[in-house]
Amino acid sequence: MTYKQILFYTILTLCFAVSIVFVNHNYSFYERPIAKVIETNLEDTTESIDIHDNEDKIFTQSIIAEMKNGEEKGHLIHLTNEYSSSGGYDQEYHVGNDLFVSIDTNTVQNTELTGTINDVKRDKYVLIIAWIFIFTLLFVGKKQGLFSIISLAVNAILLSYSLDIYLNTSNMSLLLICSISVILFTCISLLLVNGFNEKTFAAIVATLLGTFISLLITYLVMWLTAEEGLRYEEMQFLTRPYKMVFMAGVLIGSLGAVMDVAITMSSSIFGLYENNNNIPIKALKTSGLDIGKDIMGTMTNILFFAYISGSIPMLILYLTNDSPLAFTLSMNLSLELARALAGGIGIVLTIPIGLYTSIFFVNRKRARL
């Protein structure tokens, strides 16, 4: 290992250790009261059956916890938790869990504290998952993995900033903000991971063309069909235009899959060219189309399952309560299927776009030799 590598891994290990220690002792940084569970007891168990014969069990749990911040730090608090075996909106708590609580204001001085449980403090679990993700990327991707982490962090900050601009600017279109963001996401991600070269430029052009053409086709289909069949009920709590929010979601959602296809096509074509600088253009086209056909089905399925998986809990809830199958699918899958189809169109279009864009840049590179 080189000196730079030793220094990098030393800094990374120190960051890991410091972050783990910090997240386990950061109670004072929270304004909300936090209590650590030190004892639990199961007090009662009852069975329930609803009108659709769905069986469930309700458990009552008494908890003793120690306050970890605020004026009551160090004091014990008595809590009661009701949870079900289905665990839809509740859960069982165990010794060692950190809980956000509300302290009862009518507690008399010199008596036991009581309160209610609001939420679970999960930052330590999120941190562990984040570090596993980081270590996996670095182990597999090495330098490119590091740049992937940086691009992901930059894109997350950029998306947060873009949404903040939209929420605080009443006269700016969400679709315009997301379009600008997509251009920045694409350039930042591909340039950081693959560097400044013809392969990256070809992938950027193919990604942007594929994404925006699929958005245009989606918009035209919605306009021609007057949005028949699209159920916006899941957006009913929004105070913003449903259609605009949906189109912005389609744009952002399609980007990831389209970018993957674009860089795959670009890398494949340039890989073939670099192995044989005299390879005919016809051979590049044939090989590129074969590669595109191989990845088209898998990428479309990935997009489909990624969208549909989020609707499984609601599908089960509707069907368990005897909702008709057609109504259930229409209510919960119309928007997800529309997003998946829009992304699928983008994937299919990006294959020939990526192929011919890459060949264009290969010809430019060949002409300079």
Summary of the structure (lengths in Angstrom):
residues: 369
radius of gyration: 26.7
end to end distance: 36.6
largest distance: 87.8
contacts: 1063
relative contact order: 0.08
helix: 64%
strand: 14%
